[in-house]
Amino acid sequence: MLRTRVITAVLLLAVLLAVAWSGSKLLFSAVLTAFFAAAAWESLRLFRSPRPVLSAALWCLPLLWLLLRADVRTQHLLFMLSAALWLIRFAPTLKFGLPELSRPANRLMSWVYVLSVLACFIAIALLYQHSALYLLSVMAIVWIADIGAYFSGKAFGKRKLAPSISPGKSWEGAIGGWLAVLVIASLSTRLPMLADTFSTHMLHGFGWGGLLLILTALVAISVAGDLFESMLKRRIGFKDSSSLLPGHGGVLDRIDALIPVMPLAALLALSSPL
């Protein structure tokens, strides 16, 4: 299992880097659409939506329109909507629970969740337009938080963060991931070769206080994204969102924490005074 997981991870990283630095907008859009279709299909399955394949295909239409025709103002509104959904609908669900699968509220939540996935992929495209390094620097915040949380949780984890949703996560792990992000992102702003990263731009636009608040918000909402998908899987008894990625589960399992983070990062990038 570990060997399969490592091979898949290496292949995914190779594809990501090759596409990111290819300079081909067409290739980037094609790969982005393929991954979005997979994530939408997995999301709809977790809500027990009927005909998830057809619905996922239909969701690709607004994705393509937003990629090819939408202006920055439209994207800005989409990112604001995504941030609002996570603040007032998805994050509170971690405390109050999900609606029953048979209720209309579940169908409505499935639509707005896929909408937030859509916003994530449009944000990826927008950040990529700035530069591949800029995009990867935002993703790295989530990856560092996840890795830091894993090792901190293993070493110090005692108090469960959300025992009924994800028993393996602890407050100590979450704090360790947050501290890892603050330290590494702060150090990265001092390196000339990383002058075009998200953290460096946020530092120049909002100062040290603003940067620390932004990083804290992104880490917190990444945890919410991870826990929300775990809640969806636990509700229907799934271990993974699918088996599309050998050793890793599904696409949604790899991007769950990115779903709320990317639109918020894009919103901050658009709002930066620089």
C-alpha positions in Angstrom: 0.0 0.0 0.0 2.8 2.4 0.9 4.6 1.7 -2.4 1.4 2.3 -4.4 0.8 5.5 -2.4 4.3 6.8 -3.1 4.2 6.0 -6.8 0.8 7.7 -7.2 2.0 10.8 -5.3 5.2 11.0 -7.5 3.1 10.7 -10.7 0.6 13.3 -9.5 3.4 15.7 -8.6 5.1 15.2 -11.9 1.9 15.9 -13.8 1.2 19.0 -11.7 4.7 20.4 -12.2 4.7 19.6 -15.9 1.3 21.2 -16.6 2.1 24.2 -14.3 5.3 25.0 -16.1 4.2 24.0 -19.6 3.0 27.5 -20.4 0.0 26.0 -22.3 -3.3 27.5 -21.3 -5.1 24.8 -23.3 -3.3 21.9 -21.6 -3.8 23.5 -18.2 -7.6 24.0 -18.8 -8.0 20.5 -20.1 -6.3 18.9 -17.0 -8.2 21.3 -14.7 -11.5 20.3 -16.3 -10.7 16.6 -16.0 -9.9 16.9 -12.3 -12.9 19.1 -11.6 -15.2 16.5 -13.3 -13.8 13.8 -11.1 -14.2 15.9 -7.9 -17.7 16.9 -8.8 -18.7 13.3 -9.5 -17.2 12.2 -6.1 -18.9 15.1 -4.3 -22.3 14.1 -5.8 -21.8 10.5 -4.8 -21.2 11.5 -1.2 -24.6 13.2 -1.2 -26.2 10.2 -2.8 -27.3 12.4 -5.7 -29.0 10.6 -8.6 -27.1 10.3 -11.9 -23.8 11.7 -10.5 -21.9 11.1 -13.8 -24.4 13.1 -15.9 -24.6 15.9 -13.2 -20.8 16.2 -13.0 -20.6 16.5 -16.8 -23.2 19.3 -16.7 -21.3 21.1 -14.0 -18.3 21.2 -16.4 -20.3 23.7 -18.6 -20.2 26.6 -16.1 -16.5 25.7 -15.4 -15.6 26.1 -19.0 -17.6 29.3 -19.4 -15.9 30.8 -16.3 -12.5 29.7 -17.6 -13.0 31.0 -21.1 -15.4 33.9 -20.9 -15.9 35.2 -17.4 -14.3 38.5 -16.4 -12.6 39.2 -13.1 -15.7 40.8 -11.6 -17.7 37.6 -12.1 -14.9 35.5 -10.6 -14.7 37.9 -7.6 -18.4 37.4 -6.9 -17.9 33.7 -7.1 -15.1 33.7 -4.6 -17.1 35.9 -2.3 -20.0 33.5 -2.5 -17.7 30.6 -1.7 -16.3 32.3 1.3 -19.8 33.1 2.5 -21.0 29.5 2.1 -18.1 28.2 4.2 -18.7 30.8 6.9 -22.5 30.5 7.2 -23.3 27.0 5.9 -20.5 24.4 5.7 -18.4 25.3 8.8 -21.4 25.4 11.2 -22.4 22.0 9.9 -19.3 20.6 11.7 -21.2 21.4 15.0 -24.8 21.0 14.0 -24.6 18.0 11.6 -25.6 17.2 8.1 -29.2 17.0 6.9 -30.7 13.6 6.3 -30.0 12.1 2.9 -33.7 11.9 2.0 -34.4 15.6 2.7 -34.5 18.4 0.1 -31.9 20.2 2.2 -29.4 17.5 1.4 -30.0 18.0 -2.4 -29.5 21.8 -1.9 -26.3 21.3 0.0 -25.0 19.0 -2.7 -25.4 21.7 -5.2 -23.8 24.4 -3.2 -20.9 22.1 -2.2 -20.2 21.4 -5.9 -20.4 25.2 -6.4 -17.7 25.6 -3.8 -15.6 23.0 -5.6 -16.2 25.0 -8.9 -15.0 28.1 -7.1 -11.9 26.3 -6.0 -10.9 25.3 -9.6 -11.6 28.8 -10.9 -9.4 30.2 -8.2 -6.7 27.8 -9.2 -6.9 29.1 -12.8 -6.8 32.7 -11.6 -3.8 32.2 -9.4 -2.1 30.3 -12.2 -2.5 33.3 -14.4 -0.3 35.2 -12.1 2.4 32.5 -12.1 2.9 28.8 -11.5 5.0 29.6 -8.4 2.2 31.9 -7.0 -0.3 29.1 -7.4 1.9 26.5 -5.8 2.8 28.8 -2.9 -0.9 28.9 -1.9 -1.3 25.1 -2.2 1.9 24.7 -0.1 0.2 26.5 2.8 -2.3 23.7 2.9 0.3 21.0 2.4 2.6 22.3 5.1 -0.4 22.6 7.5 -1.3 19.0 6.8 2.2 17.6 7.2 2.8 19.7 10.3 -0.4 18.5 11.8 0.4 14.9 11.1 3.8 15.0 12.8 2.7 17.2 15.7 -0.4 15.0 16.3 1.8 11.9 16.3 4.2 13.4 18.8 1.9 15.5 21.1 -1.7 14.7 20.2 -3.9 14.1 23.2 -7.0 16.3 22.9 -9.3 15.2 20.0 -10.2 18.0 17.6 -13.4 16.4 16.3 -13.7 12.8 17.6 -17.1 12.1 16.0 -15.9 13.2 12.6 -12.2 12.3 12.4 -10.9 10.6 15.5 -7.2 10.8 14.3 -7.1 14.6 14.4 -6.0 16.5 17.6 -5.8 20.1 18.7 -2.1 19.7 19.2 -1.8 18.5 15.6 -3.8 21.5 14.3 -1.7 23.9 16.3 1.5 22.3 15.1 0.4 22.6 11.5 -0.5 26.3 12.1 2.8 27.0 13.6 4.6 25.2 10.8 2.8 27.4 8.3 3.6 30.6 10.2 7.3 29.8 10.5 7.9 28.5 6.9 5.8 31.1 5.2 7.5 33.9 7.2 10.9 32.6 6.3 10.0 32.3 2.7 9.3 36.0 2.5 13.0 36.7 3.2 14.2 34.7 0.2 14.7 36.7 -3.1 14.0 33.6 -5.2 10.5 33.4 -3.6 9.6 37.1 -4.2 6.6 36.1 -6.3 4.9 33.9 -3.8 1.5 34.5 -2.1 2.9 35.1 1.3 5.4 37.7 0.1 2.7 39.6 -1.8 0.4 39.5 1.3 3.3 40.8 3.5 3.9 43.7 1.1 0.2 44.4 0.8 -1.0 44.0 4.4 2.1 44.0 6.6 3.2 41.4 9.1 0.0 41.6 11.2 -2.1 41.1 8.1 0.0 38.2 6.8 -0.2 36.3 10.1 -4.0 36.8 10.2 -4.3 35.7 6.6 -2.2 32.5 7.2 -4.2 31.7 10.3 -7.5 32.1 8.5 -6.3 29.9 5.6 -5.1 27.2 8.0 -8.3 27.2 10.0 -10.5 27.0 6.9 -8.3 24.2 5.5 -9.1 22.2 8.6 -12.8 22.9 8.1 -12.6 21.7 4.5 -10.9 18.5 5.5 -13.4 17.8 8.3 -16.4 18.6 6.2 -15.4 16.0 3.6 -14.7 13.5 6.4 -18.2 14.1 7.7 -19.7 13.4 4.3 -17.8 10.1 4.0 -18.7 9.0 7.5 -22.4 9.7 6.9 -22.6 7.1 4.1 -19.9 4.8 5.4 -17.2 5.6 2.8 -13.5 5.3 3.6 -12.5 7.3 0.5 -14.4 9.5 -1.9 -13.5 7.0 -4.7 -10.7 4.8 -5.8 -9.5 6.9 -8.8 -6.1 7.5 -7.2 -4.5 4.2 -6.1 -3.3 4.4 -2.5 -4.8 7.9 -2.0 -8.5 7.4 -2.5 -10.2 9.9 -4.7 -9.5 13.4 -6.1 -11.7 14.9 -3.4 -9.6 13.3 -0.7 -6.6 15.1 -2.1 -8.2 18.6 -2.5 -10.8 18.7 0.4 -8.7 21.2 2.4 -8.0 23.2 -0.8 -11.7 23.7 -1.6 -12.3 26.5 0.9 -8.7 27.9 0.8 -8.2 28.6 -2.9 -11.2 30.9 -3.4 -10.4 32.8 -0.2 -6.7 33.1 -1.3 -7.9 34.4 -4.8 -10.2 36.9 -3.1 -7.3 38.2 -1.0 -5.1 38.3 -4.1 -7.7 40.4 -5.9 -8.2 42.7 -2.9 -4.5 43.2 -2.2 -3.4 46.8 -2.5 -0.4 45.7 -4.6 
